[in-house]
Amino acid sequence: MEMLEYALGMVETRGLIGSIEAADVMVKTANVHVLGTEYIKNGFVTVKIIGEVAAVKAAVDAASAAAARVGQVVATHVIPRPAADVEFILNKIPSPQKLQEEPSRPVKEKKPKEKPQQPSSDQQILFVPSTELDEYQKQLEGMTVPQLRTVARNEGGLSIAGREISKANKEQLVAELLKKRSGH
């Protein structure tokens, strides 16, 4: 039986506010990727994440406490290295290689209609770096920290790597990527 290389974490709340709080805390607590949400009858909402086992456990624990402060947590669960067949149930888990190729996606939510240029959560968000240094810097500064971390890992050859990238803040990541681009 084939097992997947990452952990699946789920936090189920009663009500949307608790689920949004849970998703926010999870991505701020650890290096995890939000897969999306499931809306069930009677106001139940489940937020699903994936990542390394320890990161997912930490994120789910923190999210449970935070969501309980603003709403009702129904259940939480972490499945370390789920069986590959579970992927068919969720039908949205990207391969670990695909996570390295694309920036993390936002939590599914309704966006105002006056911003059609914003991609929906079902569309891929692709990063095509500009050839001009100033424009490249603007692109980087417009990205989220998880997106910058993905770009830094894909770029390679930086003076930081691995856990240093995972712990770096936005300013450090932008500086490292600009330093490599400018050849310093």
Salt bridges, closest charged atoms under 4 A:
ASP24 OD2 - LYS28 NZ 3.06
GLU38 OE2 - LYS48 NZ 2.88
GLU102 OE2 - ARG105 NH2 2.80
ASP122 OD1 - LYS108 NZ 3.79
GLU155 OE2 - LYS180 NZ 3.29
GLU176 OE2 - LYS179 NZ 3.58
